[in-house]
Amino acid sequence: MAQVSWVDWVFLAVVGLSVIVGLVRGLLYEVMSLLGWVVAYVAAQAFGFAVAPSIPVGAPARGSISQRRS
């Protein structure tokens, strides 16, 4: 079996480090994304009834699809 040179070890170290950094970044992104959904759900449950009266019901928005059909 051929000996592994120092260049091969450096190459493997760089590739390995890149893989680890990519995994950590991807995991962190997914965890923060899921945390955002949890925070949005909690905020909707906490403030939904306070905000609901300010949302108009029945009147379509100007330029909405329901106005274009008629």
C-alpha positions in Angstrom: 0.0 0.0 0.0 1.3 3.4 -0.9 2.2 5.9 1.7 0.0 8.9 2.2 1.9 12.2 1.8 1.4 15.3 3.8 -0.4 17.0 0.9 -3.1 14.2 1.0 -3.5 14.8 4.8 -3.9 18.5 4.3 -6.4 17.9 1.5 -8.4 15.5 3.7 -8.3 17.9 6.6 -9.6 20.8 4.5 -12.4 18.6 3.1 -13.3 17.2 6.5 -13.4 20.7 8.1 -15.6 22.0 5.2 -18.0 19.1 5.7 -18.2 19.8 9.5 -18.8 23.5 9.0 -21.5 22.8 6.4 -23.3 20.4 8.7 -23.2 22.9 11.6 -24.4 25.7 9.4 -27.2 23.6 7.9 -28.3 22.3 11.3 -28.2 25.8 12.8 -30.4 27.1 9.9 -32.9 24.3 10.4 -33.1 24.7 14.2 -33.6 28.5 13.8 -36.3 27.9 11.2 -38.2 25.5 13.4 -37.8 27.9 16.4 -39.3 30.7 14.2 -42.4 28.5 13.6 -42.7 27.8 17.3 -42.4 31.5 18.2 -45.0 32.4 15.5 -47.5 29.8 16.9 -47.0 31.1 20.4 -47.4 34.7 19.3 -50.6 33.9 17.4 -52.1 32.1 20.4 -51.1 34.9 22.7 -52.1 37.9 20.6 -54.7 36.5 18.2 -57.7 37.7 20.1 -56.3 41.2 20.6 -55.5 41.6 16.9 -58.6 40.0 15.5 -61.0 43.0 15.9 -58.7 45.1 13.7 -58.9 42.7 10.8 -61.8 43.6 8.4 -64.1 40.7 7.6 -66.2 40.4 4.5 -64.9 43.4 2.5 -62.4 42.1 -0.1 -59.1 44.0 -0.6 -58.9 46.5 -3.5 -57.7 44.6 -6.6 -58.3 41.2 -5.1 -59.1 38.1 -7.2 -62.8 38.2 -6.1 -63.2 41.7 -7.5 -61.7 40.7 -10.8 -64.1 37.9 -11.4 -67.2 40.1 -11.3 
